Amino acid sequence: MSINFVPKELFFTKGVGRHRHKQRSFELALRDAGIPHQNIILVSSIFPPRCQIIGKEDGIAKLIPGTVTFCVFATNATDERNRLIAASVGLAVPRDRNAYGYLSEYHGYGMSEEAAGKYAEDLAASMLASSLGVEFVDQESYETKEKVFKQSGKIVRTSNITQSAVGTGNGLWTTVFAGAVLIL
């Protein structure tokens, strides 16, 4: 017997935490994102069919403390002074609401928030395009591929949520978190 957990809603959130202990800085990043009271389980990158994207505040209001919560997320941490870090989740939604889409996770160093976000969007859109049979050259720039994806009529939109920060050093860890929280 199988049990189906198909999320009906999803919200995006992000945060930054700083602390002398790496684990505590992660918890503070979750606190900044508004989800420190959840038992988060990392899941792979499928955007469920017919899933509704809701606002962060509405999503957080639906969460019960201590609940096992499924999330597609990216995180990154540094204890180096002036080290730029980023974490991003990209989204690609198919035109057909009965089909699944893709979420992607990306974490990087030395990339601006905008660059990391575009990279995550490119990953999600490329995975979706490939699954839909859209022909594209993977090595092309995202802007070039985006035109092909949109012209295919099979991908309705892409987006991302990205958090970046610069490490402070001074014995502190800086952690960034970006996530898509799935609500059953």
C-alpha positions as CSV (number, residue, x, y, z in Angstrom):
1,M,0.0,0.0,0.0
2,S,1.3,3.4,-0.9
3,I,0.4,6.7,0.8
4,N,0.3,9.8,-1.4
5,F,1.4,13.0,0.0
6,V,0.8,15.5,-2.8
7,P,1.2,19.1,-1.6
8,K,-1.6,21.4,-2.5
9,E,0.2,24.7,-1.7
10,L,3.7,26.0,-1.6
11,F,5.3,29.2,-0.3
12,F,8.8,30.6,-0.7
13,T,10.9,32.0,2.1
14,K,14.5,33.0,2.8
15,G,16.7,34.1,5.7
16,V,20.2,34.9,7.1
17,G,21.6,33.8,10.4
18,R,24.9,34.7,12.2
19,H,26.4,32.9,15.2
20,R,29.6,31.6,16.6
21,H,28.3,28.0,16.1
22,K,27.5,26.9,12.5
23,Q,24.4,24.9,13.6
24,R,23.0,27.8,15.5
25,S,23.6,30.2,12.6
26,F,21.5,27.8,10.5
27,E,18.7,27.8,13.1
28,L,18.8,31.6,13.1
29,A,18.6,31.6,9.3
30,L,15.4,29.4,9.6
31,R,14.1,31.8,12.3
32,D,14.7,34.7,9.9
33,A,12.8,32.8,7.2
34,G,9.9,32.3,9.6
35,I,10.1,28.5,9.9
36,P,12.3,27.6,12.9
37,H,9.6,25.5,14.6
38,Q,9.3,22.9,11.8
39,N,11.0,19.5,11.4
40,I,12.2,20.1,7.8
41,I,12.7,17.2,5.4
42,L,14.6,18.0,2.2
43,V,12.8,16.6,-0.8
44,S,13.8,16.6,-4.5
45,S,12.7,19.0,-7.1
46,I,9.2,18.4,-8.4
47,F,6.7,21.2,-8.3
48,P,3.4,19.2,-7.9
49,P,0.6,19.4,-10.4
50,R,-2.2,21.9,-9.6
51,C,-0.1,23.2,-6.7
52,Q,-1.0,26.8,-5.6
53,I,1.8,29.3,-4.7
54,I,0.7,31.3,-1.7
55,G,2.3,34.1,0.2
56,K,4.8,33.6,3.0
57,E,2.6,34.9,5.8
58,D,-0.4,32.8,4.7
59,G,1.9,29.7,4.5
60,I,3.5,30.2,7.9
61,A,0.1,30.6,9.4
62,K,-0.8,27.1,8.2
63,L,2.2,25.5,9.8
64,I,1.9,23.7,13.2
65,P,5.0,23.8,15.4
66,G,6.8,20.5,15.4
67,T,5.2,19.2,12.2
68,V,7.3,17.2,9.7
69,T,7.5,19.7,6.8
70,F,8.7,18.9,3.3
71,C,10.9,21.6,1.7
72,V,13.0,22.1,-1.3
73,F,15.8,24.2,-0.1
74,A,19.4,25.5,-0.6
75,T,21.7,26.7,2.1
76,N,25.3,27.9,2.3
77,A,27.5,29.0,5.2
78,T,30.9,30.7,5.7
79,D,33.0,31.8,8.6
80,E,35.3,33.8,6.3
81,R,35.4,37.6,6.4
82,N,34.0,39.2,3.2
83,R,33.1,35.8,1.6
84,L,30.0,36.3,-0.5
85,I,27.6,33.3,-0.3
86,A,24.2,32.7,-1.9
87,A,21.4,30.1,-1.7
88,S,18.6,30.0,-4.3
89,V,15.6,27.9,-5.3
90,G,14.4,28.2,-8.9
91,L,10.9,27.4,-10.2
92,A,9.7,26.4,-13.7
93,V,5.9,26.0,-14.1
94,P,4.4,24.2,-17.1
95,R,1.5,25.6,-19.0
96,D,-0.5,22.4,-18.4
97,R,-1.6,22.7,-14.7
98,N,-2.1,18.9,-14.6
99,A,1.6,18.4,-15.3
100,Y,4.4,18.7,-12.8
101,G,7.0,21.4,-12.9
102,Y,10.5,21.7,-11.4
103,L,12.2,23.4,-8.5
104,S,16.0,23.6,-8.3
105,E,18.4,24.2,-5.5
106,Y,21.6,26.1,-5.9
107,H,24.3,27.4,-3.5
108,G,27.3,29.2,-4.6
109,Y,30.2,31.5,-3.6
110,G,31.1,34.9,-5.0
111,M,27.9,35.3,-7.0
112,S,25.5,38.2,-6.6
113,E,21.9,37.5,-5.5
114,E,20.7,38.2,-9.1
115,A,23.3,35.9,-10.7
116,A,22.5,33.0,-8.3
117,G,18.8,33.5,-8.8
118,K,19.2,33.3,-12.6
119,Y,21.3,30.2,-12.3
120,A,18.7,28.5,-10.2
121,E,15.9,29.5,-12.6
122,D,18.0,28.2,-15.5
123,L,18.4,24.8,-13.8
124,A,14.7,24.5,-13.1
125,A,13.7,25.6,-16.6
126,S,16.2,23.3,-18.3
127,M,15.0,20.3,-16.3
128,L,11.4,21.1,-17.2
129,A,12.1,21.8,-20.9
130,S,14.1,18.5,-21.1
131,S,11.2,16.5,-19.6
132,L,8.7,18.2,-22.0
133,G,10.9,17.5,-25.1
134,V,11.7,21.1,-25.8
135,E,14.9,21.2,-27.9
136,F,17.6,23.6,-26.6
137,V,21.4,23.9,-26.4
138,D,22.3,23.4,-22.8
139,Q,25.5,25.5,-23.1
140,E,23.7,28.6,-24.3
141,S,23.1,31.5,-22.0
142,Y,20.0,31.5,-19.9
143,E,18.6,34.5,-21.8
144,T,18.9,32.5,-25.1
145,K,17.4,29.4,-23.6
146,E,14.6,31.4,-21.9
147,K,13.4,32.6,-25.3
148,V,13.3,29.0,-26.6
149,F,11.4,27.9,-23.5
150,K,8.9,30.7,-23.8
151,Q,8.4,30.2,-27.5
152,S,7.7,26.5,-27.0
153,G,4.5,27.4,-25.3
154,K,5.0,24.6,-22.8
155,I,6.6,26.7,-20.0
156,V,4.4,29.4,-18.6
157,R,6.9,31.0,-16.1
158,T,10.0,30.9,-14.1
159,S,11.1,32.6,-10.9
160,N,13.4,32.2,-8.0
161,I,13.9,33.1,-4.4
162,T,17.5,33.9,-3.4
163,Q,19.3,34.9,-0.3
164,S,22.9,36.2,-0.3
165,A,25.1,37.6,2.5
166,V,28.7,38.5,3.1
167,G,30.6,36.7,5.9
168,T,31.6,38.9,8.8
169,G,34.5,36.8,10.2
170,N,35.2,37.7,13.8
171,G,34.6,34.1,14.8
172,L,31.0,34.1,13.4
173,W,29.4,31.8,11.0
174,T,27.0,33.4,8.4
175,T,24.3,31.0,6.9
176,V,21.9,31.8,4.1
177,F,18.7,29.8,3.4
178,A,16.2,29.8,0.6
179,G,13.3,27.4,0.4
180,A,10.1,26.3,-1.1
181,V,7.9,25.0,1.7
182,L,5.3,22.4,0.7
183,I,2.0,22.3,2.4
184,L,-0.1,19.1,2.3
